[in-house]
Amino acid sequence: MESSSPAAPRSPSRHAILFVLITVFLDMVGFGIVIPVLPRLIEEVGQMSLAQASIIGGWMFFAYSI
């Protein structure tokens, strides 16, 4: 009779880790491009001051993070 011991948990493969790292990198690049431009874009599109546009942009990022 063979004893059935639980299999050892497999470590994540290198491909999975590489995929996650590339995804996070691309996400950070996207934020790095959007964050500096967003207040001026909102200012032009919404016809408001830079201070108001920055507040709107802050609320937009807050809502996105939820």
PDB file as gemmi writes it, atoms N, CA and C in Angstrom:
CRYST1    1.000    1.000    1.000  90.00  90.00  90.00 P 1                      
ATOM      1  N   MET A   1       0.844  -1.163   0.000  1.00  0.00           N  
ATOM      2  CA  MET A   1       0.000   0.000   0.000  1.00  0.00           C  
ATOM      3  C   MET A   1       0.898   1.238   0.000  1.00  0.00           C  
ATOM      4  N   GLU A   2       0.606   2.143  -0.895  1.00  0.00           N  
ATOM      5  CA  GLU A   2       1.404   3.359  -0.992  1.00  0.00           C  
ATOM      6  C   GLU A   2       0.792   4.444  -0.119  1.00  0.00           C  
ATOM      7  N   SER A   3       1.655   5.170   0.552  1.00  0.00           N  
ATOM      8  CA  SER A   3       1.137   6.286   1.349  1.00  0.00           C  
ATOM      9  C   SER A   3       0.991   7.501   0.442  1.00  0.00           C  
ATOM     10  N   SER A   4      -0.141   8.113   0.530  1.00  0.00           N  
ATOM     11  CA  SER A   4      -0.374   9.283  -0.317  1.00  0.00           C  
ATOM     12  C   SER A   4      -0.140  10.543   0.515  1.00  0.00           C  
ATOM     13  N   SER A   5       1.037  11.074   0.371  1.00  0.00           N  
ATOM     14  CA  SER A   5       1.349  12.312   1.079  1.00  0.00           C  
ATOM     15  C   SER A   5       0.924  13.490   0.204  1.00  0.00           C  
ATOM     16  N   PRO A   6       0.542  14.568   0.825  1.00  0.00           N  
ATOM     17  CA  PRO A   6       0.118  15.720   0.022  1.00  0.00           C  
ATOM     18  C   PRO A   6       1.282  16.242  -0.821  1.00  0.00           C  
ATOM     19  N   ALA A   7       0.949  16.623  -2.012  1.00  0.00           N  
ATOM     20  CA  ALA A   7       1.977  17.125  -2.916  1.00  0.00           C  
ATOM     21  C   ALA A   7       2.491  18.468  -2.415  1.00  0.00           C  
ATOM     22  N   ALA A   8       3.758  18.678  -2.617  1.00  0.00           N  
ATOM     23  CA  ALA A   8       4.357  19.947  -2.212  1.00  0.00           C  
ATOM     24  C   ALA A   8       3.813  21.059  -3.108  1.00  0.00           C  
ATOM     25  N   PRO A   9       3.529  22.211  -2.542  1.00  0.00           N  
ATOM     26  CA  PRO A   9       3.010  23.299  -3.374  1.00  0.00           C  
ATOM     27  C   PRO A   9       4.052  23.742  -4.397  1.00  0.00           C  
ATOM     28  N   ARG A  10       3.580  23.964  -5.607  1.00  0.00           N  
ATOM     29  CA  ARG A  10       4.490  24.378  -6.669  1.00  0.00           C  
ATOM     30  C   ARG A  10       4.768  25.867  -6.550  1.00  0.00           C  
ATOM     31  N   SER A  11       5.993  26.226  -6.798  1.00  0.00           N  
ATOM     32  CA  SER A  11       6.323  27.649  -6.812  1.00  0.00           C  
ATOM     33  C   SER A  11       5.861  28.236  -8.141  1.00  0.00           C  
ATOM     34  N   PRO A  12       5.533  29.514  -8.152  1.00  0.00           N  
ATOM     35  CA  PRO A  12       5.074  30.114  -9.408  1.00  0.00           C  
ATOM     36  C   PRO A  12       6.165  30.035 -10.471  1.00  0.00           C  
ATOM     37  N   SER A  13       5.749  29.790 -11.670  1.00  0.00           N  
ATOM     38  CA  SER A  13       6.735  29.669 -12.740  1.00  0.00           C  
ATOM     39  C   SER A  13       7.316  31.037 -13.066  1.00  0.00           C  
ATOM     40  N   ARG A  14       8.447  31.029 -13.709  1.00  0.00           N  
ATOM     41  CA  ARG A  14       9.113  32.278 -14.066  1.00  0.00           C  
ATOM     42  C   ARG A  14       8.280  33.076 -15.062  1.00  0.00           C  
ATOM     43  N   HIS A  15       7.555  32.379 -15.921  1.00  0.00           N  
ATOM     44  CA  HIS A  15       6.731  33.074 -16.907  1.00  0.00           C  
ATOM     45  C   HIS A  15       5.612  33.864 -16.232  1.00  0.00           C  
ATOM     46  N   ALA A  16       5.019  33.297 -15.200  1.00  0.00           N  
ATOM     47  CA  ALA A  16       3.945  33.993 -14.488  1.00  0.00           C  
ATOM     48  C   ALA A  16       4.484  35.235 -13.784  1.00  0.00           C  
ATOM     49  N   ILE A  17       5.627  35.106 -13.150  1.00  0.00           N  
ATOM     50  CA  ILE A  17       6.226  36.249 -12.460  1.00  0.00           C  
ATOM     51  C   ILE A  17       6.622  37.328 -13.465  1.00  0.00           C  
ATOM     52  N   LEU A  18       7.183  36.927 -14.592  1.00  0.00           N  
ATOM     53  CA  LEU A  18       7.558  37.880 -15.629  1.00  0.00           C  
ATOM     54  C   LEU A  18       6.330  38.613 -16.170  1.00  0.00           C  
ATOM     55  N   PHE A  19       5.247  37.883 -16.365  1.00  0.00           N  
ATOM     56  CA  PHE A  19       4.003  38.493 -16.839  1.00  0.00           C  
ATOM     57  C   PHE A  19       3.499  39.541 -15.854  1.00  0.00           C  
ATOM     58  N   VAL A  20       3.515  39.232 -14.582  1.00  0.00           N  
ATOM     59  CA  VAL A  20       3.050  40.175 -13.562  1.00  0.00           C  
ATOM     60  C   VAL A  20       3.953  41.405 -13.524  1.00  0.00           C  
ATOM     61  N   LEU A  21       5.260  41.207 -13.595  1.00  0.00           N  
ATOM     62  CA  LEU A  21       6.184  42.338 -13.564  1.00  0.00           C  
ATOM     63  C   LEU A  21       6.008  43.255 -14.775  1.00  0.00           C  
ATOM     64  N   ILE A  22       5.816  42.679 -15.946  1.00  0.00           N  
ATOM     65  CA  ILE A  22       5.598  43.484 -17.147  1.00  0.00           C  
ATOM     66  C   ILE A  22       4.281  44.250 -17.043  1.00  0.00           C  
ATOM     67  N   THR A  23       3.253  43.600 -16.522  1.00  0.00           N  
ATOM     68  CA  THR A  23       1.959  44.261 -16.356  1.00  0.00           C  
ATOM     69  C   THR A  23       2.058  45.444 -15.399  1.00  0.00           C  
ATOM     70  N   VAL A  24       2.727  45.260 -14.284  1.00  0.00           N  
ATOM     71  CA  VAL A  24       2.891  46.350 -13.313  1.00  0.00           C  
ATOM     72  C   VAL A  24       3.726  47.477 -13.916  1.00  0.00           C  
ATOM     73  N   PHE A  25       4.772  47.126 -14.663  1.00  0.00           N  
ATOM     74  CA  PHE A  25       5.607  48.141 -15.307  1.00  0.00           C  
ATOM     75  C   PHE A  25       4.790  48.982 -16.283  1.00  0.00           C  
ATOM     76  N   LEU A  26       3.997  48.334 -17.123  1.00  0.00           N  
ATOM     77  CA  LEU A  26       3.184  49.073 -18.089  1.00  0.00           C  
ATOM     78  C   LEU A  26       2.140  49.942 -17.394  1.00  0.00           C  
ATOM     79  N   ASP A  27       1.600  49.459 -16.292  1.00  0.00           N  
ATOM     80  CA  ASP A  27       0.643  50.241 -15.516  1.00  0.00           C  
ATOM     81  C   ASP A  27       1.306  51.503 -14.965  1.00  0.00           C  
ATOM     82  N   MET A  28       2.505  51.367 -14.432  1.00  0.00           N  
ATOM     83  CA  MET A  28       3.222  52.518 -13.888  1.00  0.00           C  
ATOM     84  C   MET A  28       3.622  53.505 -14.984  1.00  0.00           C  
ATOM     85  N   VAL A  29       3.983  53.009 -16.154  1.00  0.00           N  
ATOM     86  CA  VAL A  29       4.295  53.899 -17.279  1.00  0.00           C  
ATOM     87  C   VAL A  29       3.050  54.695 -17.656  1.00  0.00           C  
ATOM     88  N   GLY A  30       1.909  54.033 -17.688  1.00  0.00           N  
ATOM     89  CA  GLY A  30       0.662  54.727 -18.003  1.00  0.00           C  
ATOM     90  C   GLY A  30       0.353  55.825 -17.004  1.00  0.00           C  
ATOM     91  N   PHE A  31       0.505  55.541 -15.717  1.00  0.00           N  
ATOM     92  CA  PHE A  31       0.278  56.569 -14.706  1.00  0.00           C  
ATOM     93  C   PHE A  31       1.295  57.693 -14.843  1.00  0.00           C  
ATOM     94  N   GLY A  32       2.533  57.348 -15.154  1.00  0.00           N  
ATOM     95  CA  GLY A  32       3.569  58.364 -15.319  1.00  0.00           C  
ATOM     96  C   GLY A  32       3.297  59.301 -16.477  1.00  0.00           C  
ATOM     97  N   ILE A  33       2.585  58.829 -17.476  1.00  0.00           N  
ATOM     98  CA  ILE A  33       2.240  59.674 -18.618  1.00  0.00           C  
ATOM     99  C   ILE A  33       0.983  60.490 -18.322  1.00  0.00           C  
ATOM    100  N   VAL A  34       0.005  59.897 -17.672  1.00  0.00           N  
ATOM    101  CA  VAL A  34      -1.293  60.549 -17.468  1.00  0.00           C  
ATOM    102  C   VAL A  34      -1.264  61.570 -16.336  1.00  0.00           C  
ATOM    103  N   ILE A  35      -0.635  61.259 -15.231  1.00  0.00           N  
ATOM    104  CA  ILE A  35      -0.702  62.123 -14.050  1.00  0.00           C  
ATOM    105  C   ILE A  35      -0.194  63.543 -14.324  1.00  0.00           C  
ATOM    106  N   PRO A  36       0.944  63.748 -14.980  1.00  0.00           N  
ATOM    107  CA  PRO A  36       1.390  65.127 -15.208  1.00  0.00           C  
ATOM    108  C   PRO A  36       0.504  65.912 -16.187  1.00  0.00           C  
ATOM    109  N   VAL A  37      -0.172  65.237 -17.092  1.00  0.00           N  
ATOM    110  CA  VAL A  37      -0.942  65.904 -18.140  1.00  0.00           C  
ATOM    111  C   VAL A  37      -2.387  66.164 -17.718  1.00  0.00           C  
ATOM    112  N   LEU A  38      -2.917  65.362 -16.834  1.00  0.00           N  
ATOM    113  CA  LEU A  38      -4.344  65.405 -16.514  1.00  0.00           C  
ATOM    114  C   LEU A  38      -4.851  66.760 -16.014  1.00  0.00           C  
ATOM    115  N   PRO A  39      -4.179  67.442 -15.075  1.00  0.00           N  
ATOM    116  CA  PRO A  39      -4.736  68.731 -14.625  1.00  0.00           C  
ATOM    117  C   PRO A  39      -4.876  69.757 -15.749  1.00  0.00           C  
ATOM    118  N   ARG A  40      -3.878  69.852 -16.620  1.00  0.00           N  
ATOM    119  CA  ARG A  40      -3.968  70.810 -17.737  1.00  0.00           C  
ATOM    120  C   ARG A  40      -5.059  70.402 -18.721  1.00  0.00           C  
ATOM    121  N   LEU A  41      -5.207  69.104 -18.949  1.00  0.00           N  
ATOM    122  CA  LEU A  41      -6.244  68.621 -19.856  1.00  0.00           C  
ATOM    123  C   LEU A  41      -7.630  68.950 -19.311  1.00  0.00           C  
ATOM    124  N   ILE A  42      -7.841  68.702 -18.030  1.00  0.00           N  
ATOM    125  CA  ILE A  42      -9.129  69.028 -17.407  1.00  0.00           C  
ATOM    126  C   ILE A  42      -9.354  70.540 -17.439  1.00  0.00           C  
ATOM    127  N   GLU A  43      -8.283  71.305 -17.235  1.00  0.00           N  
ATOM    128  CA  GLU A  43      -8.387  72.763 -17.259  1.00  0.00           C  
ATOM    129  C   GLU A  43      -8.871  73.256 -18.622  1.00  0.00           C  
ATOM    130  N   GLU A  44      -8.310  72.699 -19.687  1.00  0.00           N  
ATOM    131  CA  GLU A  44      -8.699  73.130 -21.030  1.00  0.00           C  
ATOM    132  C   GLU A  44     -10.093  72.650 -21.407  1.00  0.00           C  
ATOM    133  N   VAL A  45     -10.389  71.395 -21.126  1.00  0.00           N  
ATOM    134  CA  VAL A  45     -11.683  70.831 -21.519  1.00  0.00           C  
ATOM    135  C   VAL A  45     -12.815  71.395 -20.663  1.00  0.00           C  
ATOM    136  N   GLY A  46     -12.566  71.547 -19.368  1.00  0.00           N  
ATOM    137  CA  GLY A  46     -13.623  71.990 -18.461  1.00  0.00           C  
ATOM    138  C   GLY A  46     -13.734  73.483 -18.302  1.00  0.00           C  
ATOM    139  N   GLN A  47     -12.839  74.255 -18.952  1.00  0.00           N  
ATOM    140  CA  GLN A  47     -12.866  75.719 -18.830  1.00  0.00           C  
ATOM    141  C   GLN A  47     -12.878  76.150 -17.363  1.00  0.00           C  
ATOM    142  N   MET A  48     -11.879  75.684 -16.598  1.00  0.00           N  
ATOM    143  CA  MET A  48     -11.774  76.032 -15.185  1.00  0.00           C  
ATOM    144  C   MET A  48     -10.327  76.349 -14.851  1.00  0.00           C  
ATOM    145  N   SER A  49     -10.097  76.837 -13.648  1.00  0.00           N  
ATOM    146  CA  SER A  49      -8.739  77.183 -13.232  1.00  0.00           C  
ATOM    147  C   SER A  49      -7.933  75.911 -12.968  1.00  0.00           C  
ATOM    148  N   LEU A  50      -6.610  76.087 -12.904  1.00  0.00           N  
ATOM    149  CA  LEU A  50      -5.733  74.941 -12.660  1.00  0.00           C  
ATOM    150  C   LEU A  50      -5.996  74.332 -11.281  1.00  0.00           C  
ATOM    151  N   ALA A  51      -6.290  75.168 -10.294  1.00  0.00           N  
ATOM    152  CA  ALA A  51      -6.581  74.667  -8.945  1.00  0.00           C  
ATOM    153  C   ALA A  51      -7.838  73.798  -8.947  1.00  0.00           C  
ATOM    154  N   GLN A  52      -8.876  74.249  -9.630  1.00  0.00           N  
ATOM    155  CA  GLN A  52     -10.107  73.455  -9.710  1.00  0.00           C  
ATOM    156  C   GLN A  52      -9.868  72.165 -10.493  1.00  0.00           C  
ATOM    157  N   ALA A  53      -9.095  72.254 -11.571  1.00  0.00           N  
ATOM    158  CA  ALA A  53      -8.811  71.067 -12.374  1.00  0.00           C  
ATOM    159  C   ALA A  53      -8.005  70.050 -11.578  1.00  0.00           C  
ATOM    160  N   SER A  54      -7.082  70.516 -10.737  1.00  0.00           N  
ATOM    161  CA  SER A  54      -6.297  69.602  -9.907  1.00  0.00           C  
ATOM    162  C   SER A  54      -7.180  68.885  -8.895  1.00  0.00           C  
ATOM    163  N   ILE A  55      -8.146  69.598  -8.342  1.00  0.00           N  
ATOM    164  CA  ILE A  55      -9.077  68.974  -7.396  1.00  0.00           C  
ATOM    165  C   ILE A  55      -9.926  67.922  -8.103  1.00  0.00           C  
ATOM    166  N   ILE A  56     -10.429  68.251  -9.285  1.00  0.00           N  
ATOM    167  CA  ILE A  56     -11.224  67.287 -10.060  1.00  0.00           C  
ATOM    168  C   ILE A  56     -10.375  66.064 -10.399  1.00  0.00           C  
ATOM    169  N   GLY A  57      -9.129  66.287 -10.817  1.00  0.00           N  
ATOM    170  CA  GLY A  57      -8.227  65.173 -11.129  1.00  0.00           C  
ATOM    171  C   GLY A  57      -7.963  64.297  -9.916  1.00  0.00           C  
ATOM    172  N   GLY A  58      -7.807  64.933  -8.751  1.00  0.00           N  
ATOM    173  CA  GLY A  58      -7.618  64.168  -7.516  1.00  0.00           C  
ATOM    174  C   GLY A  58      -8.813  63.290  -7.202  1.00  0.00           C  
ATOM    175  N   TRP A  59     -10.006  63.841  -7.377  1.00  0.00           N  
ATOM    176  CA  TRP A  59     -11.222  63.045  -7.150  1.00  0.00           C  
ATOM    177  C   TRP A  59     -11.332  61.905  -8.161  1.00  0.00           C  
ATOM    178  N   MET A  60     -10.899  62.164  -9.399  1.00  0.00           N  
ATOM    179  CA  MET A  60     -10.949  61.100 -10.412  1.00  0.00           C  
ATOM    180  C   MET A  60     -10.023  59.945 -10.038  1.00  0.00           C  
ATOM    181  N   PHE A  61      -8.803  60.257  -9.574  1.00  0.00           N  
ATOM    182  CA  PHE A  61      -7.886  59.197  -9.159  1.00  0.00           C  
ATOM    183  C   PHE A  61      -8.385  58.489  -7.906  1.00  0.00           C  
ATOM    184  N   PHE A  62      -9.016  59.237  -7.008  1.00  0.00           N  
ATOM    185  CA  PHE A  62      -9.609  58.625  -5.819  1.00  0.00           C  
ATOM    186  C   PHE A  62     -10.695  57.629  -6.211  1.00  0.00           C  
ATOM    187  N   ALA A  63     -11.568  58.043  -7.131  1.00  0.00           N  
ATOM    188  CA  ALA A  63     -12.652  57.160  -7.573  1.00  0.00           C  
ATOM    189  C   ALA A  63     -12.103  55.940  -8.306  1.00  0.00           C  
ATOM    190  N   TYR A  64     -11.038  56.118  -9.082  1.00  0.00           N  
ATOM    191  CA  TYR A  64     -10.437  54.992  -9.801  1.00  0.00           C  
ATOM    192  C   TYR A  64      -9.843  53.975  -8.832  1.00  0.00           C  
ATOM    193  N   SER A  65      -9.273  54.462  -7.740  1.00  0.00           N  
ATOM    194  CA  SER A  65      -8.610  53.544  -6.810  1.00  0.00           C  
ATOM    195  C   SER A  65      -9.594  52.725  -5.981  1.00  0.00           C  
ATOM    196  N   ILE A  66     -10.838  53.159  -5.925  1.00  0.00           N  
ATOM    197  CA  ILE A  66     -11.840  52.398  -5.167  1.00  0.00           C  
ATOM    198  C   ILE A  66     -12.203  51.235  -5.978  1.00  0.00           C  
TER     199      ILE A  66                                                      
END                                                                             
